[in-house]
């Protein structure tokens, strides 16, 4: 999901993000946690400079079936994700990397590649 993808993307250069998601309406059955960890088909996270945002939107519009949603900005060393006023993740990249290294998926991947 979004939280894992953003965490993994931050590891190599310790560039995290400040992500601000808009709450779903009452009619949508997703909890905040589901939004962070669920995986939906065909989602892509793109990072670009502020100067390139309009170009990215233009390309997506030309394709015709892509919706661009600006969700935040990159920042050095920290991942902060909130939905409305609810902060869900606020950790340093180092903390995330340490927790990920101890996660089952990482332990299994290490075992397979060893």
Buried (B, 14 or more C-beta within 10 A) or exposed (E): BBBBBBBEBBBEEEBBBBBBBEBBEEEEEEEBEEBBEEEEEEEEEEEEEEEEEEEBBEEBEEEEEEEBEEBBEBBEEBBBBBBEEEEBBEBBBEEBBEEBEEEEEEEEEEEEEE
